[in-house]
Amino acid sequence: MSPDLPDDLFRGDPAEIERGLDDWVAGFERNAARYQELQHRVEDVRVSASSPSGVVTVTVDANGSVVDAKFTERIHSTSPQELGAQLMAAVNRAKSEIAGRVREVADNTLGADAGASADRIVHQYQERFRSTGEPAEASPRGADDEEGDFGGGSIYDRRR
């Protein structure tokens, strides 16, 4: 998504070269601002889903962390084992929708010309929150992890 440096940028009038460089730098600055905005919007993503029986509704953030859980009166007639299963089903259902929501946010923030960049960002979320119907297991981060694996944090968090 970075603006390409024009092939003929360094040919011709020095004033034109300077204007060309200024335009090129301005394009990078615009893209940086758009990605910064995307980061903030993704941080605000919340997805809610209910369990199959409707006994619980959970809300997760873009990292898949549960930020809210609401139980209905059906909790009183649900065994602890079934309640656990229903809770996990709701969490997994919510997590399976994160990538789609990130796609919407990326498309709205970056626009149609973001194509491959938005695809890479969404792909990270798709890989992280695969819809398996089973609770996601965290894998320990090791020295042999592939570059680009953000270890379960936000794809924007470079502090790791």
C-alpha positions as CSV (number, residue, x, y, z in Angstrom):
1,M,0.0,0.0,0.0
2,S,3.0,2.3,0.0
3,P,3.3,4.8,-2.8
4,D,5.8,3.7,-5.4
5,L,8.7,5.9,-6.0
6,P,8.3,7.2,-9.6
7,D,11.0,5.9,-12.0
8,D,11.6,9.4,-13.4
9,L,11.7,11.2,-10.1
10,F,15.4,12.0,-10.2
11,R,15.4,13.3,-13.8
12,G,14.7,16.9,-14.7
13,D,14.4,20.1,-12.9
14,P,15.5,20.1,-9.2
15,A,12.3,21.9,-8.2
16,E,10.3,19.2,-9.8
17,I,12.3,16.5,-8.1
18,E,11.7,18.2,-4.7
19,R,8.0,18.5,-5.4
20,G,7.9,14.8,-6.4
21,L,9.7,13.8,-3.2
22,D,7.4,15.9,-1.1
23,D,4.4,14.2,-2.8
24,W,5.9,10.8,-2.2
25,V,6.6,11.5,1.5
26,A,3.1,13.0,1.9
27,G,1.7,9.7,0.5
28,F,3.6,7.8,3.2
29,E,2.3,10.1,5.9
30,R,-1.3,9.7,4.7
31,N,-0.9,5.9,4.8
32,A,0.7,6.0,8.3
33,A,-2.3,8.1,9.5
34,R,-4.7,5.6,8.0
35,Y,-3.0,2.7,9.7
36,Q,-2.9,4.5,13.0
37,E,-6.6,5.1,12.7
38,L,-7.1,1.4,11.8
39,Q,-5.3,0.4,14.9
40,H,-7.5,2.5,17.1
41,R,-10.7,1.2,15.4
42,V,-9.6,-2.4,15.7
43,E,-8.9,-1.8,19.4
44,D,-12.5,-0.7,19.8
45,V,-13.9,-3.9,18.1
46,R,-16.4,-5.8,20.3
47,V,-18.2,-8.9,19.2
48,S,-21.1,-10.5,21.1
49,A,-22.6,-14.0,20.7
50,S,-25.0,-16.1,22.6
51,S,-24.7,-19.8,23.5
52,P,-26.9,-22.3,21.6
53,S,-29.4,-22.5,24.5
54,G,-29.3,-18.7,25.0
55,V,-28.3,-19.1,28.7
56,V,-25.3,-16.8,28.2
57,T,-24.2,-14.0,25.9
58,V,-20.6,-13.0,25.9
59,T,-18.7,-10.1,24.4
60,V,-15.1,-10.3,23.3
61,D,-12.6,-7.7,22.1
62,A,-10.4,-7.9,19.1
63,N,-7.8,-9.9,21.1
64,G,-10.5,-12.5,21.9
65,S,-10.6,-11.5,25.6
66,V,-14.0,-11.8,27.2
67,V,-15.0,-8.3,28.3
68,D,-18.6,-9.1,29.3
69,A,-20.8,-12.0,30.1
70,K,-24.6,-11.9,30.7
71,F,-26.6,-14.9,32.0
72,T,-30.3,-15.4,31.7
73,E,-32.7,-16.9,34.2
74,R,-32.0,-20.3,32.5
75,I,-28.8,-20.4,34.6
76,H,-30.9,-21.8,37.5
77,S,-31.9,-24.9,35.5
78,T,-28.5,-25.5,33.9
79,S,-26.0,-27.9,35.3
80,P,-22.5,-26.5,36.0
81,Q,-21.0,-28.8,33.3
82,E,-23.6,-27.6,30.7
83,L,-23.1,-24.0,31.8
84,G,-19.4,-24.3,31.1
85,A,-20.0,-25.8,27.7
86,Q,-22.6,-23.1,26.9
87,L,-20.2,-20.4,28.0
88,M,-17.3,-21.8,25.9
89,A,-19.7,-22.2,22.9
90,A,-20.6,-18.5,23.1
91,V,-17.0,-17.4,23.5
92,N,-15.9,-19.5,20.5
93,R,-18.8,-18.2,18.4
94,A,-17.9,-14.6,19.3
95,K,-14.2,-15.2,18.5
96,S,-15.1,-16.7,15.1
97,E,-16.7,-13.4,14.1
98,I,-13.7,-11.2,15.0
99,A,-11.9,-11.5,11.6
100,G,-15.1,-10.5,9.8
101,R,-15.5,-7.5,11.9
102,V,-11.8,-6.5,11.5
103,R,-12.3,-6.9,7.7
104,E,-15.2,-4.4,7.9
105,V,-13.2,-2.0,9.9
106,A,-10.2,-2.3,7.6
107,D,-12.3,-1.8,4.5
108,N,-14.0,1.2,6.0
109,T,-10.8,2.7,7.3
110,L,-8.3,1.9,4.5
111,G,-10.6,2.0,1.5
112,A,-10.6,-0.2,-1.5
113,D,-7.0,0.5,-2.5
114,A,-5.7,-1.2,0.6
115,G,-6.3,-4.7,-0.9
116,A,-3.3,-6.8,0.0
117,S,-2.5,-4.9,3.2
118,A,-6.0,-5.3,4.6
119,D,-5.9,-9.0,3.5
120,R,-2.7,-9.6,5.5
121,I,-4.1,-7.9,8.6
122,V,-7.4,-9.9,8.4
123,H,-5.5,-13.1,7.7
124,Q,-3.7,-12.7,11.1
125,Y,-7.1,-12.6,12.8
126,Q,-8.4,-15.5,10.7
127,E,-5.4,-17.6,11.7
128,R,-5.7,-16.7,15.4
129,F,-9.4,-17.3,15.7
130,R,-10.0,-20.3,13.4
131,S,-13.6,-21.5,13.9
132,T,-13.1,-25.0,15.2
133,G,-16.0,-25.3,17.6
134,E,-13.4,-26.2,20.3
135,P,-11.8,-23.8,22.8
136,A,-8.7,-22.3,21.3
137,E,-5.5,-23.5,22.9
138,A,-2.7,-21.0,23.4
139,S,0.6,-22.2,22.0
140,P,3.8,-21.3,23.9
141,R,6.0,-18.8,22.1
142,G,9.3,-20.3,21.2
143,A,12.5,-19.3,19.5
144,D,11.4,-21.2,16.4
145,D,8.2,-19.2,15.9
146,E,7.8,-17.7,12.4
147,E,8.5,-14.0,11.9
148,G,5.2,-12.1,12.0
149,D,3.7,-14.2,14.8
150,F,2.7,-11.7,17.3
151,G,2.2,-14.2,20.1
152,G,-1.4,-13.7,20.8
153,G,-1.3,-9.9,21.3
154,S,-2.5,-7.2,19.0
155,I,-0.9,-7.3,15.6
156,Y,0.0,-3.6,16.2
157,D,1.8,-4.2,19.6
158,R,5.5,-4.1,18.7
159,R,6.6,-4.0,22.4
160,R,6.8,-7.8,22.6
